[in-house]
């Protein structure tokens, strides 16, 4: 995620050690296409998946990147075949979705990018970032920021805070992190896919936030790692629990995900602000989920689609700053896919 070129990592075929056979859509599904909606974070990777899935199996997948909140709403209303969200469903959402399961299918990060003319590197901590988003720190040459960036000539420039205006899994991961590092943020704003930001301007989707950041000197906004790369945005280095300043690179995202040792029945995971034993962890890393109705007529085709994404489809992730899914998570995802086959 730094300005240096990302090596295209080869994804380890961890699924080869799993006792599950390759699915066969042609034998189990009469539908020839799928529609989905939700997360903008996963959209660049999903586009590769859709191409590869159609090439390999002949089934088309159409996806609308409308944000995680809208994705959950659309799958709950059954106006699409699957939803996608970077935020795990709340109990109310899970009940409203009526027999939906959430399956982790990708791993990446969201985090602060900045646009300050003349500044190419910036360090931030969680508490300082929370104070910026609370409106308590309003200028780039504020003492709290200067203390973290010795030797960097920070301008006397107003900070323009940028946030997601739509229901967003990026917002969920970002506010989950801020709630864990700032008691004031937790009590005053909280953690959800949509919150009332005390200050700032909104952008719809990762593209909307990217547009504001690209054109506004003095801005800072949270955005998924792949969009930082695509729009040539500069990420801030975030201090993790081990005291190290890290970028959302694959190795750092993977180190955060290593904190997952077991999986709950509903597959919900939180990997923001992992303990200091994960020394190079990027602290705002996140999984993203497919949301699948277990009662869908085409659920076996949906099982094929998700299985493709968590196996063959992982090869496309590295170039977009998506890290390999850990084995413990792959096992849980495959078990969820098998439950769709068997139901």
Secondary structure, DSSP 8 states (H G I E B T S, - for coil): --SS---------GGGGSS-----HHHH----EEEEEE-STTHHHHHHHHHHHHHHH--EEEEEE--HHHHHHHHHTTSSSEEEESS---HHHHHHHSSEEEEEEEEEEEEEEEE-TT----EE-HHHHHHHHHTS--BTT-HHHHHHSTT----S-B-EEEEESS--HHHHHHHHHHHHH-HHHHHHT--SSS---SS-EEESHHHHHHHHHHH-TTEEEEEEHHHHHHTT-EE-EEE-TTS-EE-S-HHHHHHHHTT--S--TT-----TT--TTSTT--TTEEEEEEEEETT-TTHHHHHHHHHHHHTGGGGGSGGGT-B---HHHHHHHHHHHHHHHH-
